[in-house]
Amino acid sequence: MDWIRKGIGLYDEDLVYKVYSLFRDSRGNIWVGGMDANLAVIDKQDNISYYPIQQIKSIYQSKDGHILTTGRFFFFW
């Protein structure tokens, strides 16, 4: 998993340093939520996308496939 090593020794404002929630969705994407960085989504090809929402404490997928997060704010994707 090269995406784990990408941030070692480097500071990047998008990287999640305080992880509070990890979630693998039905498509195999890994969602990473934390307190001081944007919500990150890592796909099967190790591409990382960021959503401008922070302070994520939990991530959930509904039966119809939507991703829901909770924390300071609510996110629906």
Biopython code that builds the backbone (N, CA, C, O; Angstrom):
import numpy as np
from Bio.PDB.StructureBuilder import StructureBuilder

atoms = [
    (1, "MET", "N", (0.833, -1.184, 0.000)),
    (1, "MET", "CA", (0.000, 0.000, 0.000)),
    (1, "MET", "C", (0.877, 1.248, 0.000)),
    (1, "MET", "O", (1.223, 1.780, 1.055)),
    (2, "ASP", "N", (1.222, 1.695, -1.176)),
    (2, "ASP", "CA", (2.094, 2.856, -1.304)),
    (2, "ASP", "C", (1.481, 4.125, -0.743)),
    (2, "ASP", "O", (2.211, 5.026, -0.331)),
    (3, "TRP", "N", (0.150, 4.220, -0.715)),
    (3, "TRP", "CA", (-0.479, 5.454, -0.241)),
    (3, "TRP", "C", (-0.180, 5.713, 1.221)),
    (3, "TRP", "O", (-0.252, 6.858, 1.667)),
    (4, "ILE", "N", (0.154, 4.679, 1.977)),
    (4, "ILE", "CA", (0.493, 4.876, 3.385)),
    (4, "ILE", "C", (1.838, 5.590, 3.504)),
    (4, "ILE", "O", (2.019, 6.430, 4.385)),
    (5, "ARG", "N", (2.773, 5.261, 2.629)),
    (5, "ARG", "CA", (4.128, 5.806, 2.720)),
    (5, "ARG", "C", (4.264, 7.188, 2.104)),
    (5, "ARG", "O", (5.272, 7.852, 2.345)),
    (6, "LYS", "N", (3.318, 7.642, 1.336)),
    (6, "LYS", "CA", (3.446, 8.914, 0.631)),
    (6, "LYS", "C", (3.635, 10.103, 1.569)),
    (6, "LYS", "O", (4.306, 11.067, 1.200)),
    (7, "GLY", "N", (3.074, 10.061, 2.749)),
    (7, "GLY", "CA", (3.143, 11.211, 3.641)),
    (7, "GLY", "C", (4.252, 11.155, 4.669)),
    (7, "GLY", "O", (4.416, 12.106, 5.433)),
    (8, "ILE", "N", (5.013, 10.089, 4.719)),
    (8, "ILE", "CA", (6.038, 9.950, 5.748)),
    (8, "ILE", "C", (7.105, 11.026, 5.589)),
    (8, "ILE", "O", (7.720, 11.156, 4.530)),
    (9, "GLY", "N", (7.314, 11.787, 6.642)),
    (9, "GLY", "CA", (8.354, 12.795, 6.652)),
    (9, "GLY", "C", (7.989, 14.100, 5.968)),
    (9, "GLY", "O", (8.794, 15.031, 5.967)),
    (10, "LEU", "N", (6.824, 14.195, 5.399)),
    (10, "LEU", "CA", (6.410, 15.400, 4.693)),
    (10, "LEU", "C", (5.103, 15.899, 5.275)),
    (10, "LEU", "O", (4.229, 15.110, 5.635)),
    (11, "TYR", "N", (4.977, 17.203, 5.365)),
    (11, "TYR", "CA", (3.707, 17.766, 5.803)),
    (11, "TYR", "C", (2.908, 18.157, 4.574)),
    (11, "TYR", "O", (3.430, 18.794, 3.658)),
    (12, "ASP", "N", (1.672, 17.782, 4.561)),
    (12, "ASP", "CA", (0.759, 18.133, 3.474)),
    (12, "ASP", "C", (-0.570, 18.460, 4.132)),
    (12, "ASP", "O", (-1.095, 17.649, 4.895)),
    (13, "GLU", "N", (-1.123, 19.630, 3.850)),
    (13, "GLU", "CA", (-2.359, 20.040, 4.525)),
    (13, "GLU", "C", (-3.530, 19.119, 4.214)),
    (13, "GLU", "O", (-4.495, 19.087, 4.978)),
    (14, "ASP", "N", (-3.475, 18.367, 3.111)),
    (14, "ASP", "CA", (-4.561, 17.448, 2.789)),
    (14, "ASP", "C", (-4.462, 16.123, 3.533)),
    (14, "ASP", "O", (-5.476, 15.456, 3.734)),
    (15, "LEU", "N", (-3.262, 15.732, 3.944)),
    (15, "LEU", "CA", (-3.107, 14.447, 4.608)),
    (15, "LEU", "C", (-3.788, 14.455, 5.970)),
    (15, "LEU", "O", (-3.784, 15.459, 6.682)),
    (16, "VAL", "N", (-4.360, 13.333, 6.305)),
    (16, "VAL", "CA", (-5.053, 13.191, 7.581)),
    (16, "VAL", "C", (-4.058, 12.635, 8.594)),
    (16, "VAL", "O", (-3.641, 11.482, 8.487)),
    (17, "TYR", "N", (-3.678, 13.444, 9.570)),
    (17, "TYR", "CA", (-2.718, 13.019, 10.577)),
    (17, "TYR", "C", (-3.399, 12.469, 11.830)),
    (17, "TYR", "O", (-2.829, 11.625, 12.522)),
    (18, "LYS", "N", (-4.586, 12.929, 12.121)),
    (18, "LYS", "CA", (-5.343, 12.437, 13.271)),
    (18, "LYS", "C", (-6.559, 11.695, 12.735)),
    (18, "LYS", "O", (-7.623, 12.284, 12.543)),
    (19, "VAL", "N", (-6.394, 10.409, 12.497)),
    (19, "VAL", "CA", (-7.459, 9.599, 11.907)),
    (19, "VAL", "C", (-8.429, 9.166, 12.997)),
    (19, "VAL", "O", (-8.029, 8.624, 14.027)),
    (20, "TYR", "N", (-9.705, 9.413, 12.753)),
    (20, "TYR", "CA", (-10.753, 8.990, 13.677)),
    (20, "TYR", "C", (-11.646, 7.923, 13.075)),
    (20, "TYR", "O", (-12.333, 7.208, 13.804)),
    (21, "SER", "N", (-11.646, 7.804, 11.752)),
    (21, "SER", "CA", (-12.526, 6.826, 11.129)),
    (21, "SER", "C", (-11.938, 6.331, 9.811)),
    (21, "SER", "O", (-11.504, 7.119, 8.970)),
    (22, "LEU", "N", (-11.935, 5.013, 9.650)),
    (22, "LEU", "CA", (-11.581, 4.365, 8.390)),
    (22, "LEU", "C", (-12.780, 3.541, 7.957)),
    (22, "LEU", "O", (-13.418, 2.882, 8.777)),
    (23, "PHE", "N", (-13.084, 3.577, 6.664)),
    (23, "PHE", "CA", (-14.249, 2.842, 6.182)),
    (23, "PHE", "C", (-13.981, 2.351, 4.771)),
    (23, "PHE", "O", (-13.516, 3.120, 3.929)),
    (24, "ARG", "N", (-14.266, 1.080, 4.496)),
    (24, "ARG", "CA", (-14.176, 0.537, 3.145)),
    (24, "ARG", "C", (-15.598, 0.394, 2.613)),
    (24, "ARG", "O", (-16.424, -0.305, 3.201)),
    (25, "ASP", "N", (-15.876, 1.065, 1.490)),
    (25, "ASP", "CA", (-17.228, 1.018, 0.934)),
    (25, "ASP", "C", (-17.419, -0.202, 0.034)),
    (25, "ASP", "O", (-16.493, -0.991, -0.152)),
    (26, "SER", "N", (-18.608, -0.353, -0.518)),
    (26, "SER", "CA", (-18.947, -1.522, -1.326)),
    (26, "SER", "C", (-18.173, -1.591, -2.640)),
    (26, "SER", "O", (-18.136, -2.645, -3.274)),
    (27, "ARG", "N", (-17.558, -0.494, -3.055)),
    (27, "ARG", "CA", (-16.737, -0.469, -4.275)),
    (27, "ARG", "C", (-15.259, -0.701, -3.986)),
    (27, "ARG", "O", (-14.442, -0.743, -4.905)),
    (28, "GLY", "N", (-14.919, -0.851, -2.714)),
    (28, "GLY", "CA", (-13.533, -1.074, -2.335)),
    (28, "GLY", "C", (-12.752, 0.193, -2.054)),
    (28, "GLY", "O", (-11.552, 0.126, -1.785)),
    (29, "ASN", "N", (-13.400, 1.345, -2.110)),
    (29, "ASN", "CA", (-12.741, 2.607, -1.769)),
    (29, "ASN", "C", (-12.542, 2.687, -0.262)),
    (29, "ASN", "O", (-13.384, 2.227, 0.509)),
    (30, "ILE", "N", (-11.435, 3.267, 0.149)),
    (30, "ILE", "CA", (-11.178, 3.473, 1.571)),
    (30, "ILE", "C", (-11.375, 4.949, 1.877)),
    (30, "ILE", "O", (-10.753, 5.812, 1.259)),
    (31, "TRP", "N", (-12.240, 5.225, 2.831)),
    (31, "TRP", "CA", (-12.543, 6.595, 3.260)),
    (31, "TRP", "C", (-11.802, 6.839, 4.564)),
    (31, "TRP", "O", (-11.861, 6.018, 5.480)),
    (32, "VAL", "N", (-11.104, 7.970, 4.649)),
    (32, "VAL", "CA", (-10.315, 8.311, 5.829)),
    (32, "VAL", "C", (-10.808, 9.648, 6.366)),
    (32, "VAL", "O", (-10.724, 10.673, 5.691)),
    (33, "GLY", "N", (-11.315, 9.619, 7.574)),
    (33, "GLY", "CA", (-11.812, 10.836, 8.203)),
    (33, "GLY", "C", (-11.003, 11.175, 9.429)),
    (33, "GLY", "O", (-10.589, 10.293, 10.182)),
    (34, "GLY", "N", (-10.781, 12.454, 9.625)),
    (34, "GLY", "CA", (-10.012, 12.896, 10.780)),
    (34, "GLY", "C", (-10.441, 14.275, 11.224)),
    (34, "GLY", "O", (-11.487, 14.779, 10.815)),
    (35, "MET", "N", (-9.622, 14.880, 12.064)),
    (35, "MET", "CA", (-9.991, 16.150, 12.657)),
    (35, "MET", "C", (-9.369, 17.359, 11.967)),
    (35, "MET", "O", (-10.010, 18.407, 11.887)),
    (36, "ASP", "N", (-8.167, 17.248, 11.477)),
    (36, "ASP", "CA", (-7.457, 18.433, 11.001)),
    (36, "ASP", "C", (-7.115, 18.396, 9.519)),
    (36, "ASP", "O", (-6.175, 19.065, 9.088)),
    (37, "ALA", "N", (-7.859, 17.630, 8.733)),
    (37, "ALA", "CA", (-7.594, 17.556, 7.294)),
    (37, "ALA", "C", (-8.892, 17.209, 6.571)),
    (37, "ALA", "O", (-9.887, 16.835, 7.193)),
    (38, "ASN", "N", (-8.861, 17.340, 5.259)),
    (38, "ASN", "CA", (-10.039, 17.037, 4.460)),
    (38, "ASN", "C", (-10.330, 15.540, 4.444)),
    (38, "ASN", "O", (-9.437, 14.722, 4.662)),
    (39, "LEU", "N", (-11.580, 15.194, 4.186)),
    (39, "LEU", "CA", (-11.991, 13.807, 4.037)),
    (39, "LEU", "C", (-11.276, 13.225, 2.822)),
    (39, "LEU", "O", (-11.346, 13.802, 1.736)),
    (40, "ALA", "N", (-10.595, 12.101, 2.981)),
    (40, "ALA", "CA", (-9.831, 11.483, 1.894)),
    (40, "ALA", "C", (-10.506, 10.194, 1.454)),
    (40, "ALA", "O", (-11.052, 9.448, 2.268)),
    (41, "VAL", "N", (-10.459, 9.944, 0.140)),
    (41, "VAL", "CA", (-10.977, 8.704, -0.428)),
    (41, "VAL", "C", (-9.874, 8.105, -1.293)),
    (41, "VAL", "O", (-9.353, 8.761, -2.194)),
    (42, "ILE", "N", (-9.525, 6.855, -1.010)),
    (42, "ILE", "CA", (-8.476, 6.166, -1.747)),
    (42, "ILE", "C", (-9.132, 5.045, -2.540)),
    (42, "ILE", "O", (-9.768, 4.160, -1.967)),
    (43, "ASP", "N", (-8.974, 5.084, -3.870)),
    (43, "ASP", "CA", (-9.610, 4.055, -4.695)),
    (43, "ASP", "C", (-8.678, 2.852, -4.872)),
    (43, "ASP", "O", (-7.572, 2.834, -4.331)),
    (44, "LYS", "N", (-9.125, 1.856, -5.625)),
    (44, "LYS", "CA", (-8.368, 0.618, -5.801)),
    (44, "LYS", "C", (-7.047, 0.822, -6.539)),
    (44, "LYS", "O", (-6.142, -0.005, -6.426)),
    (45, "GLN", "N", (-6.929, 1.908, -7.287)),
    (45, "GLN", "CA", (-5.697, 2.209, -8.007)),
    (45, "GLN", "C", (-4.778, 3.135, -7.202)),
    (45, "GLN", "O", (-3.812, 3.672, -7.744)),
    (46, "ASP", "N", (-5.073, 3.322, -5.925)),
    (46, "ASP", "CA", (-4.318, 4.177, -5.005)),
    (46, "ASP", "C", (-4.400, 5.662, -5.343)),
    (46, "ASP", "O", (-3.558, 6.439, -4.893)),
    (47, "ASN", "N", (-5.394, 6.069, -6.123)),
    (47, "ASN", "CA", (-5.638, 7.491, -6.357)),
    (47, "ASN", "C", (-6.335, 8.060, -5.128)),
    (47, "ASN", "O", (-7.226, 7.424, -4.566)),
    (48, "ILE", "N", (-5.935, 9.246, -4.716)),
    (48, "ILE", "CA", (-6.523, 9.866, -3.535)),
    (48, "ILE", "C", (-7.295, 11.108, -3.951)),
    (48, "ILE", "O", (-6.773, 11.981, -4.645)),
    (49, "SER", "N", (-8.548, 11.172, -3.515)),
    (49, "SER", "CA", (-9.387, 12.354, -3.728)),
    (49, "SER", "C", (-9.699, 12.945, -2.366)),
    (49, "SER", "O", (-9.776, 12.231, -1.366)),
    (50, "TYR", "N", (-9.877, 14.262, -2.337)),
    (50, "TYR", "CA", (-10.176, 14.946, -1.080)),
    (50, "TYR", "C", (-11.479, 15.718, -1.199)),
    (50, "TYR", "O", (-11.780, 16.293, -2.245)),
    (51, "TYR", "N", (-12.240, 15.726, -0.129)),
    (51, "TYR", "CA", (-13.463, 16.516, -0.039)),
    (51, "TYR", "C", (-13.268, 17.539, 1.076)),
    (51, "TYR", "O", (-12.761, 17.195, 2.144)),
    (52, "PRO", "N", (-13.661, 18.780, 0.844)),
    (52, "PRO", "CA", (-13.395, 19.850, 1.819)),
    (52, "PRO", "C", (-14.323, 19.801, 3.031)),
    (52, "PRO", "O", (-15.106, 20.719, 3.280)),
    (53, "ILE", "N", (-14.211, 18.718, 3.762)),
    (53, "ILE", "CA", (-14.978, 18.591, 5.005)),
    (53, "ILE", "C", (-14.049, 17.978, 6.044)),
    (53, "ILE", "O", (-13.333, 17.016, 5.763)),
    (54, "GLN", "N", (-14.067, 18.536, 7.234)),
    (54, "GLN", "CA", (-13.146, 18.106, 8.279)),
    (54, "GLN", "C", (-13.917, 17.676, 9.517)),
    (54, "GLN", "O", (-15.144, 17.762, 9.576)),
    (55, "GLN", "N", (-13.170, 17.219, 10.488)),
    (55, "GLN", "CA", (-13.705, 16.806, 11.784)),
    (55, "GLN", "C", (-14.699, 15.657, 11.645)),
    (55, "GLN", "O", (-15.810, 15.713, 12.172)),
    (56, "ILE", "N", (-14.283, 14.624, 10.935)),
    (56, "ILE", "CA", (-15.098, 13.433, 10.706)),
    (56, "ILE", "C", (-14.860, 12.438, 11.835)),
    (56, "ILE", "O", (-13.717, 12.101, 12.144)),
    (57, "LYS", "N", (-15.930, 11.976, 12.439)),
    (57, "LYS", "CA", (-15.800, 10.979, 13.503)),
    (57, "LYS", "C", (-16.322, 9.610, 13.093)),
    (57, "LYS", "O", (-15.884, 8.599, 13.642)),
    (58, "SER", "N", (-17.245, 9.554, 12.141)),
    (58, "SER", "CA", (-17.720, 8.253, 11.672)),
    (58, "SER", "C", (-18.134, 8.341, 10.206)),
    (58, "SER", "O", (-18.553, 9.389, 9.715)),
    (59, "ILE", "N", (-18.004, 7.205, 9.527)),
    (59, "ILE", "CA", (-18.352, 7.099, 8.112)),
    (59, "ILE", "C", (-19.225, 5.863, 7.955)),
    (59, "ILE", "O", (-18.950, 4.817, 8.543)),
    (60, "TYR", "N", (-20.275, 5.990, 7.162)),
    (60, "TYR", "CA", (-21.251, 4.919, 7.000)),
    (60, "TYR", "C", (-21.729, 4.908, 5.553)),
    (60, "TYR", "O", (-21.763, 5.953, 4.903)),
    (61, "GLN", "N", (-22.098, 3.731, 5.046)),
    (61, "GLN", "CA", (-22.691, 3.633, 3.714)),
    (61, "GLN", "C", (-24.121, 3.130, 3.849)),
    (61, "GLN", "O", (-24.380, 2.108, 4.485)),
    (62, "SER", "N", (-25.042, 3.865, 3.239)),
    (62, "SER", "CA", (-26.448, 3.464, 3.286)),
    (62, "SER", "C", (-26.688, 2.284, 2.346)),
    (62, "SER", "O", (-25.831, 1.960, 1.523)),
    (63, "LYS", "N", (-27.832, 1.653, 2.464)),
    (63, "LYS", "CA", (-28.166, 0.502, 1.626)),
    (63, "LYS", "C", (-28.175, 0.845, 0.144)),
    (63, "LYS", "O", (-27.892, -0.011, -0.694)),
    (64, "ASP", "N", (-28.500, 2.100, -0.186)),
    (64, "ASP", "CA", (-28.522, 2.504, -1.596)),
    (64, "ASP", "C", (-27.165, 3.025, -2.076)),
    (64, "ASP", "O", (-27.069, 3.539, -3.190)),
    (65, "GLY", "N", (-26.119, 2.902, -1.260)),
    (65, "GLY", "CA", (-24.763, 3.214, -1.687)),
    (65, "GLY", "C", (-24.244, 4.595, -1.360)),
    (65, "GLY", "O", (-23.088, 4.896, -1.657)),
    (66, "HIS", "N", (-25.052, 5.441, -0.763)),
    (66, "HIS", "CA", (-24.587, 6.783, -0.403)),
    (66, "HIS", "C", (-23.671, 6.722, 0.819)),
    (66, "HIS", "O", (-23.866, 5.913, 1.726)),
    (67, "ILE", "N", (-22.671, 7.595, 0.817)),
    (67, "ILE", "CA", (-21.747, 7.695, 1.944)),
    (67, "ILE", "C", (-22.221, 8.818, 2.855)),
    (67, "ILE", "O", (-22.502, 9.925, 2.398)),
    (68, "LEU", "N", (-22.306, 8.526, 4.135)),
    (68, "LEU", "CA", (-22.715, 9.498, 5.148)),
    (68, "LEU", "C", (-21.585, 9.622, 6.165)),
    (68, "LEU", "O", (-20.992, 8.622, 6.572)),
    (69, "THR", "N", (-21.296, 10.839, 6.567)),
    (69, "THR", "CA", (-20.305, 11.042, 7.618)),
    (69, "THR", "C", (-20.921, 11.892, 8.724)),
    (69, "THR", "O", (-21.838, 12.680, 8.492)),
    (70, "THR", "N", (-20.401, 11.713, 9.908)),
    (70, "THR", "CA", (-20.828, 12.551, 11.024)),
    (70, "THR", "C", (-19.600, 13.075, 11.745)),
    (70, "THR", "O", (-18.510, 12.512, 11.646)),
    (71, "GLY", "N", (-19.792, 14.125, 12.446)),
    (71, "GLY", "CA", (-18.742, 14.793, 13.201)),
    (71, "GLY", "C", (-19.258, 16.174, 13.522)),
    (71, "GLY", "O", (-20.371, 16.333, 14.023)),
    (72, "ARG", "N", (-18.462, 17.153, 13.237)),
    (72, "ARG", "CA", (-18.920, 18.526, 13.445)),
    (72, "ARG", "C", (-19.954, 18.913, 12.388)),
    (72, "ARG", "O", (-20.860, 19.704, 12.651)),
    (73, "PHE", "N", (-19.805, 18.343, 11.187)),
    (73, "PHE", "CA", (-20.725, 18.616, 10.089)),
    (73, "PHE", "C", (-21.278, 17.302, 9.566)),
    (73, "PHE", "O", (-20.804, 16.231, 9.944)),
    (74, "PHE", "N", (-22.277, 17.380, 8.701)),
    (74, "PHE", "CA", (-22.871, 16.202, 8.082)),
    (74, "PHE", "C", (-22.538, 16.240, 6.601)),
    (74, "PHE", "O", (-22.664, 17.289, 5.970)),
    (75, "PHE", "N", (-22.113, 15.115, 6.032)),
    (75, "PHE", "CA", (-21.740, 15.034, 4.622)),
    (75, "PHE", "C", (-22.500, 13.889, 3.985)),
    (75, "PHE", "O", (-22.582, 12.801, 4.555)),
    (76, "PHE", "N", (-23.053, 14.124, 2.812)),
    (76, "PHE", "CA", (-23.812, 13.114, 2.078)),
    (76, "PHE", "C", (-23.266, 13.063, 0.669)),
    (76, "PHE", "O", (-23.244, 14.082, -0.022)),
    (77, "TRP", "N", (-22.821, 11.882, 0.225)),
    (77, "TRP", "CA", (-22.272, 11.749, -1.117)),
    (77, "TRP", "C", (-22.842, 10.547, -1.798)),
    (77, "TRP", "O", (-22.497, 10.266, -2.946)),
]
sb = StructureBuilder()
sb.init_structure("model")
sb.init_model(0)
sb.init_chain("A")
sb.init_seg("    ")
for serial, (resi, resn, name, xyz) in enumerate(atoms, 1):
    if name == "N":
        sb.init_residue(resn, " ", resi, " ")
    sb.init_atom(name, np.array(xyz, "f"), 0.0, 1.0, " ", f" {name:<3s}", serial, name[0])
structure = sb.get_structure()
